[in-house]
Amino acid sequence: MYENVKFVVYYIMGLAGILFISASPALFSGGSFFDVSHYFLELQQLVAAIFNPAEWVYMYKDRPEPLLEFLWEPYQYSMTVFVGGLLLGIGLAFLLALGTMFLPGSAKLIIGRLLNVLEAVPDLLLAFCLQLFVVWFYKQTDIQIVSFTALGQDKVYILPIIAISVLPLVTMYKIILMLMDEEMAKSYVQMAKSKGLEKAVILNVHVTRNIVKSLFFHSKIILWGSLSSLLIIEYIFNMNGITSFFRGDFRPIVSAMILFMIFTPFFIIYQGTELFIFKDHKVSKETSLSMNRFIGDFNMKPSGKWLKQTFATIGAHFKNLKFLIGFMIISGTVCVSMVYSITADPLVDKFYHITNEEGRLVSAAPHSPEYVFLGTDALGYSIFDQLLAGAKYTILFALAIAFLRMSIGFLLAIPYTFFLHSRIQRSVEKIVDGMHFLPMTIIAFLLLTPVLWMPPGGFTSTQTERIIYQGLILVLLAVPLIVTLFGSEMKLLMQEEYVVSTKVLGGSSLHLLWKHLLPHLSARMGIVFGQQFIQTLLIFIHLGVFNIYFGGTNVDYSPMQADPPTSTTYEWSGLIGAAKDSLMTGRWWFIIPVLLCFMGIILSMQLIIQGIKEVQHKRVGIPVSNPMGWKKIFRRRKPAERRVEAPSDESFVFINSEHRAQ
């Protein structure tokens, strides 16, 4: 009975959060900026509409349709594609991980690097490549193996399922392999080997059974990322799914109902499994998180030893070749962009007409790379210049978002872990877990469109206000998840013996955090920073497809031949929004360069993350396979020399006197 009440309470709180999000466009309606009174009025009307089924209508071509009945078919279509892709990816990941366990270490390393490259490919580029492959194969053989886009009432399944399955495949493969490696090092596996059990039996019977629960919890992160890709996949393949109707009617009641429909089945599966099957509320052993006095006798002034350790830690990372290469690519790109922005005049060249030496017109905008390096967009602006000018905004803003997410999440994790009761902590975790069942791209689109999309009368807010608001939204969307993540890490560290010893000796909470927990969490914080940076770049790509750009979107409302929406800062997502249909028209240079730039920055951050992991593993004594360091490359190998000299009489020491006489 108690579990049933908790389940219903958590579900109601999740629905309440969706209502708060769905009413948020009212903060910026009518040209206002952050009108709180209008927001609460809209929220009140939304709650009233939820309890009045007569208002559950969808405006389709200015004609009201019953909301749930109208959305049910596209909802089934979207869930069929999404669940199919999720199951396909997880199933293939499990089979590949099992097969990889029987391969040598060098083969594992090659597979890992290939998956890192595949993970860096944006879902937008992956969907385009799948479509182009089908078209190319049809041109070569006159055989259409699958439908590559939906037309009218036709539905396409295979390619969208494949596109969605890539992220679960790559992520789950890495997680399964990591968990299996950890299990294979445990004592029960050694005992099984000593009894003569085959490796296949140990993996299939014992190891797989022991990692199922961990895989279940990790799958929530995978579900969250895959849901964010659903909006893009449906748009690229022209699917009449649930997210397309989300953009067709932007009223709060429609947004709330669509989010309810996406949220409910996954909440029931995950929260129901945790409450009724795993029964996590019955904790067999609670970790004592009670602390001594918070400040106590502790001096936070930096000493010479502390500075020396800090510089040694930083130097250890720069000695790692992976970290160094990734850092140099990202920092070098930002520096080149800044120098270019200062020295270039004009900032972005415009080529409307290009003539030859005889004065004949040879090309009109848009120009291909044959006439202008990397080509131009539809308005004649150089794509190369826009990439250089916008790099600093894209990268620095993503770095700032990732840093704020990590730092705010860590600071809030301290009171969450040490000052909240365990029951309150578990309640917060369940509430935050509900965010895994909401697509971040849809939430970001819902919250940012009213501010970043220029109204007919022009922007009523300044660019600085729009940038601050966009940053605040993108930070707050991820902070609750990071708080619970760092809280879990701190709880694990609190079980270590050195923490117990510190508490027994009277060490204060601040001393424990500064001297013990923070050094152990520093590597984890670096990894989380890299992951949040990559996720922010992917959100930029997703929003760019729908013309929601960093700092605002300039919109031309001219009745005749209106220009396409443009970015106010030339940042990279602006190029994506203006070129999302370019591959189908043969103008590949519109979008391929910017997607490759995104991919290069993502790969660079992956190198940084791998470098941090290797440095941390080396510090704690875990063997690192194929370590890379610049000293290892540039160090000259000298042949080993062995010189054997004849022993002298002085090399022998005789203890007994009779031996000395002889």
N, C-alpha and C positions, 0 to 999 in steps of 0.2 A: 504493500500500500504506500509506504514511504517513497519507494522508487517511482511509483506512478505519479505521485504529486510532484516530485522533483522534475520528472520528464515534462509534465504539462507546464510547470512554471518556467523552465528553460525555454520551451517552445514559445510560450507567450512573450517572454522577454525578447526572443529573436524577432518575432513579428513586430513588436513595438519598435525595435531598432530600425526595421525596414520602413515603418511609417515615418519615423523622424527623417530618414534619408529621402524618402519619396517627396516630402513636402519642402525640401530644401530649395528648389528653384524659386519659391516665393520670396526668398531673401533678396532677390535681384530683379523682381518683376517691376514693370512700369518705369524702368530707368533708375531705380533706387539701388543702393549698394549696401547690403547687409541690413535690411529692414526687418528687425526682430519682431515687431508688433504684427506686421503682415504675415510673417512666417507662422506665428502661433495661431493666427486667424485661419490660415490655410490648413494647418495641422488639425485644428478643431473641425473644419469642414470635411477633411479627409477621414477622420475617425467617424464622423456622422455618416459619411457615404459608405464606409465599410459595413456598418450595421443597417444599411438601407439597401437591400438587393435591387431596388428599382433604379438605382443610380449606377449599377454595374453595366455600363455600356461602353462599346468601342466605336469611335467615330471613324468609319471607313468610307472615304470619298464623300464626306459630309452626310453620311447616312448612319444612324445609330444601329449597332448590332449588339446582341447579348454578349457580354464580355467573356464569360467562361466558355460558353458554347463556341464563340468565334475563335478563341485562342487554343482550344483543346487540340485540334488537328495539328497546327504548327508546333504546339508543345510536344506532342507525341513524336513528331518528325525530328525535332531537335534532340530530345532525350534518346531516341533510337540511335542517332548518329553519335551523340556524345558518349553514351554508355558503351556502344559498340567500339568506339575508338579507345576508350579507357580500358575495357577488358582485353582488347587486342594488344595494346601496349604492355599491360601488366603481364599477360600470358606469355608474350614473346620475351619479355625481360626475364621472367622466371626460367624459361627454357634455355635462354642464352647464358644466364648466370650459372645454371647447373652444368652446362657444357664447358663453360670457361674454367670451372674448378678443376677440370682434368687436363687443361692446357699448361704448357710451361710458362714460366714467368715472363719471358720475352714476348710471347703471344698475348698475354694479358695486358702488357704495356702497350702494344700496338692497338689492341681493341679499345683500351681506355682513351688513347689519344684520338682515335677516329670518332669516338662518341663525344669527346670534348668539342671537336669541330662541328659535329652534327648538332650539339646542344647550342652552339653559338649561332646557328642559322635561324633568323627570325621566322616565325610561323607564316608571316606574309610572303617571304621569299620562297619558303618551302611549298606553299600552296600554288604560287605562280609556276614553280618548276614542275610540279606534278601536272598542271594543266598544259604547259608547253611540251612536256614529254608525250602526252597523249596526242596532241596536235601533230607533233613531229612524226610520231609513229604512224599516224593516219596518212600523212603526206607520203611517207616512204612505202607503205604497204597497202593503202586503201582499206585498212581494217581499223575500225574504232573499237578498241578493246573495252573501254568504259566511257560513260558520259562524263564530260569534264566540266559541265555547268548545267544548272537547272533552267529550263525554258518553260514559261507559262506554268501549267499545273504539273509538269513533269518533275520528278524528284531524282536527285543524285545522292548516292550513298557511299560508294566504294572510296572515291578520292577524299571526301571529307573525313571519313573514318580513318583512312591512312594518315591524313594530315594531323588529326587530333591525337593519334596514337604515338607520334614521335616523342613528344615530351614525356608521357608516362613511361615509354620504353627506355629512354636514356636515363631518366632520373631513378626509376625503380631498379634498373639493372645495376647502377652504382650502389644503391642502398642494399640490395640483396647480396651483392658481392662483398660489401663491407661487413655485413652481419654474418655471412657465412665464414669469412676469414676469422672473425672474432670467435665464433663458435668452435671452429676447428682447432683453435689454440687452447681450448678448455680441457680440464682433466678427464672428463667423461669420454671425450673423443679418444684420448690416448689410451684409456682403459679398453674402449671398444676395439681399437687397433691391436692391442696386445692380445685380445681374445680371438683375433683372426678375422674380424669382420671386414668385408670389402668396403672401399671408399664410397662406392655407389650406395650401398646399404646405409652407411652412416649418414650420408647426405640426405637421402630420401626419407629415411625413417626418423632419425634423431634430430639432425640439424634443422631440417625444414620445419618440423613440428615446433621447435623451440624459438624460431624467428617469426612465426606467424603473427603473434601479437604485436611485435615491433613493426612489422610491415604494415599492419592495420593502421597504427598511429601515424606512420610516415606517409601513408597514402592520402591523408588529409591535405598535406602540403601539395601533393601532386594533383589532387582534385581541384584545389584552389587555383593553381596555375593553369590547368586545362580549361576551367570554366572561363578564365579571362581570355583564352584564345577562341572560345566558341563564337563570340561576336564577330571576330575577324574572319573566321572560316566560313561562317554563313554569308558574310558579305562578299567574299571573293568568289565563292561558288554559286552566288545568286540564289541561295536557298530561302524559301519562304518559311523560315523557322521562327521561333518565338522572339529572338532578338530583333528581327526585322520589323516586327510589329511594335516592339518597344520604341523604335525610332519613328514609327508612323503616327503615333498618338502620344504626345509628351505629357499628358495630364497626370497628376499625382495618383489618381485611382488606378490608372492603367499600369504605371510603373510599379506601384505597390503590389498589384495582383500578379504581375509577371515575376517579380522577385519572390513573392510567396510561393508560386508554383515551382520555381527553381530551388528554393531553400528547403521546402518541406520534405521531399523524398530522401535527400541526403542527410538531413537532420535526423529523420526517423531511423535510417540505417546505422549511422555512426553513433549517435547518442543512445539509441536503443541498445546497440551492441555493448557499449561501455557500461550502461547502467544495469542491464538485465543478464548479460552473458559474462562479461569480465568482472562485473561487480567491484569497480574501483573504489566504491565508497567504503569497502571493508579493507582498511589499511592494516596489514599485519604488523608493521613496524614503523612507527612514526619517528622521523629524525628530530632530535631536539634542536630547535632553532632559537631557543631562548638565549639572549645575549646578556653580557655584563653591561656596565654603564657604557653609554654610546661614545663619549669622547675620551674621558680619562686622561692619563698622562701620556700624551702623544705629541710629538713634534713633527709637523709636516714641512718644516723648512728643508729645502733640498740640500743634501750634503754632497760632498765630493764623491763618496761611494755610490750614492744613488745616481748622480749624473754619469758616473763611469759605467754603471750597469745599463743605464738607458742608452748611452751611445754604443755600448757593446751589442745590445740587442738590435739597434737599428743597423749597425754595421754587419751583423750576421745575416740580416735579410738582404742587404745589397750584395753580399758575397754569393748569394744564390742566383744562378743565371736566369731562372724562370722569373723570379721576382724582378730582377734588374731589367730584363727585356720588356716585360709588361709595363713597368714604371716608366721606362724611357719612351715607349711608344705613346702612352697617354700624356705624359708631361710634355713631350716634344710636340705633339699635335696641338696642345693648348698654347704653347709658346709661339709656334709658327702662326697660329690663328691670331694671336694678339699682335704680333709684329706686323702681320699683313694688314690688320684692321687699322693700325696706326699709320702705316706708310702708303696704303693703296689710295688712289684718287683717279676715278671714282671707286667706291667700295666694290661694286658689282658692275662689270661692263655689260652693255646692252648692244646686241647685234640684231638689228631688225631686217636689213637687206644686206646681202653680200654680193659684190660684183667682181668680175675678173679684171684682168689688165686692160681689156678692150672696153670696159664699162658695161658689159652685159650682166644682167641679173642671173646669178647661178644658184642662189639659195635665199629663201625667205623663212622667217621664223615659224616654227622651231628649226634650228640648224642641227644637223647630225655631227658627230665627231670628225667627219671628213673635212669640215670647214672650220670648226671651233673645237678646241681641246675639251673633251668630254661632252661637247654639244651644248645646246641651250634649251631653256624651257619654252613653253608656248608663247611667252611674251618676249622672247629673245634674250633673256638674262642668262649670263654664263653660269652653267652648273658648277664648274670648277671654282669660280669666285664665290658662289654661294656656300659651297662646302668649306672653303677656307674661312669665310666670314662667320659662319654659323657654328663652327666646331667649338669655339670657346664657350658659347652659351649652352650648347647641348651637354658638353662634358662637365663643365663647372657646375651647372645646375643639378645634374645627376649626382655629382660628388657631394654637393651640399645637402641634397635630399637624403642620400644614404648616410651621411655623417649625422644629420639631425635625428634620423630614425634610430640609429644605433645609440647615440649618446643619450637621448631622451628616454629610450627604452631601458638603458642600463640604469640611469638615475632613478626611474620609477620602479625598477625591479628591486631596489634595496628596501624601501618600505614595504613593498608587496611581499617580499620573502620573509623579512625579519619582524614586522610589526603587525601583520594580519594573522588572524586565527586560521588554523589549517582548514576549517570548514568554509570560512569565507574565501580562502584561496581556491579551494576546489570549485566553489560556486563561480568565482571569477573565471576560472579556466574553462568551465563549461559554457559560460556566456561568450567568451572570446572565441571558443571553438566554433561557434555558430558563424563567425566571419569566414571560415573556410568554405562555407557553402554559398557564398555570394560572389559573383564575378567582379573582380576589382575593376576591370575595364568599364563595365556598365556603371558601377558606382561612380568612378571618376568622370565618366561622360555625363552622368546625370548631375553631378555637383559642379562641374567646370563649364559646361556649355552656356549657362545663363551669364557667366562673367566674361568668358574669353571670346564668345561669338559677338561680333559687332552688330548692334541693332541698327535699324534704318536711320535713326537720327545721329549715329556716331556713338562712340564710347562716352559714358558719363563718369568713368573711373580712369585714373591715371595708369600708365603702364606699370609703375612701381607697385601700386595697389593690386593690380592683377597678378603680378609675379609673386607677391607675398601671399596672396590668397591661394594661388595654385600650389605654391610650395607647402603651405599649411595643410591643404587638403591631402596632398600626396604623402606628407609625413604622417598625419593622423590616421590614415588608412592602414598603416602597417605597425604603428607603435604598440597597440594592444597585443599583437602576436609576438612582438619582440620582447615585451615585458614578461610574458609567460615563458618565453624561451630562456631568457637569462635567469628568471626565477628558478626554473628547473635545473639549470646548470649550477646555480648557487646551492641548491638543496643537495645535489650530489657531492659538491665539494665539502659541505658541512658534515658529511659522514666520514671524512678522512681523519686519521689519527692526529695529524699535526694541528687540525682545527680544534679537536677536543682538548689537546694539550694546552693550546693557547687560552682557551676558556678556563681551564683549571688553574692556570697560572695567573689569572686575573686580567688578561688582555682585554682592552675595550673593543667595542664593535668597530670603531673607526680604525683601530690598529689592525684588526683582523681583515677588514676590507682592503686596506692600503698595502699591507705587507704580505698577505697570503692569497686572498681571493682574486684581487686585481691582477697580479702576475700570472695566475693560472688562467684567468679569463681573457687575457690580452690577445692571445692567438685566436681564440674563438671570436672575439670582437672583430678582429681583422677579417676573418672569413665571412661573418655576418655582414660586415661593411661591403665586401665585394659582391655578395649575393644581392644585397639591396640595390647596389649600383646597377647591376645587370637588369634587375627587375624594373627599375625606373626607366632605363633605356627602352625596354620592351613596352612599357606603358606609353612612352613618347611615340613609338611606332604605331601602336593601336589607336591612340588619339589622333595621330596625323592622318590616318586613313579617313577619318570623319572630319577633317579640316579643323581640328581643335589644336591650336598651336601654342607654343610657349610664349607667354606675354600677351597673347591676343591674336585674333584672326581678322584681317581687313577684308571686308565684304563689299563688293560693288553691286549696288542696287539699281543700276541703270536699266531701263526697260529694254534697250536695244544693245546687243552684243556686250553683255556685262563680262568683265574680266573675272577669271577664277579667283577664289579666296586665296589670299597670300599671308605669309607670316610677317609680323612687324619686326622681327629680329634676324631673319634669314637662317634660323636654326633648322636642323636637319629634318625634323618631322614635317616642316613646311614643304620640302621637296617631295616627300612621300604623298602628302595629300593632293598635290597637284599632278601626280603621275601614277595614281593607283590603277588606271586603266591602260597604261602605256604599253605593256607587254602584248596585249591583245591587238594593238594597233601597229605594232612593229617598232615603236619608238622606245626601245629598251634603255637607251641612255638617260631617259627621264628618271628612272628609279634604281637601276642596277648600281650606279656609283654610290648613292647614298646608303643603300642596303649593305653594300660591301664595307663602307666606312663603319656602319653600326656593327657589323660582324667583326671587323678588325678590332674595334674597341672592346667588344665583349670577349674576344679571344685573349686580348691583352690582360683584361681583368681576371680571366680564368688562370692565366699564367701567374699573376700576383697571388691569387688564392692558393694555387698549388705550391708556390714558393713559401708562403706562410706556413702551410701544413708541413712541408719538409723541414723547415727550420725548427718548428715546434716539436716534431717527432725526434729530431736530433737532440734537442735540449732535454727531453724526458727519457731518452735512451731507446726509442723505438727504431729498429733498422729501417733505413730509407732505401728503396730500390732505385737504382740508377740515379743517384744524386747528381745535380748539375751545379757546378760552381765555376766562376770565371778563372779562379786560380788553377783548377784542374785542366782547363783548356790551354792556357798560356804557359803553364809550367813545363819546362823542358825536362824530358825524361832522361836520366842518366843511367847508363848500364851499371848494374850492381858489380862491385869489385870485391873480391875476397882475397886477402893476403894472409898467408900462413907463415909465421916466423918460427924459427927453431927456438924452443924454450931454453932459457939460460939457467945457470945453477941457482941464481938468486930467486927464481920462480918457485923453488921447492923449499918448504919449511919443515924441518924434522923436529918432532916433539921429544923423542927419547934421545938420551945422550949417546947410546950405543950406535944409533943411526947416524948421529952427527959425526962420530969418529970414523965411521966407514965412509 
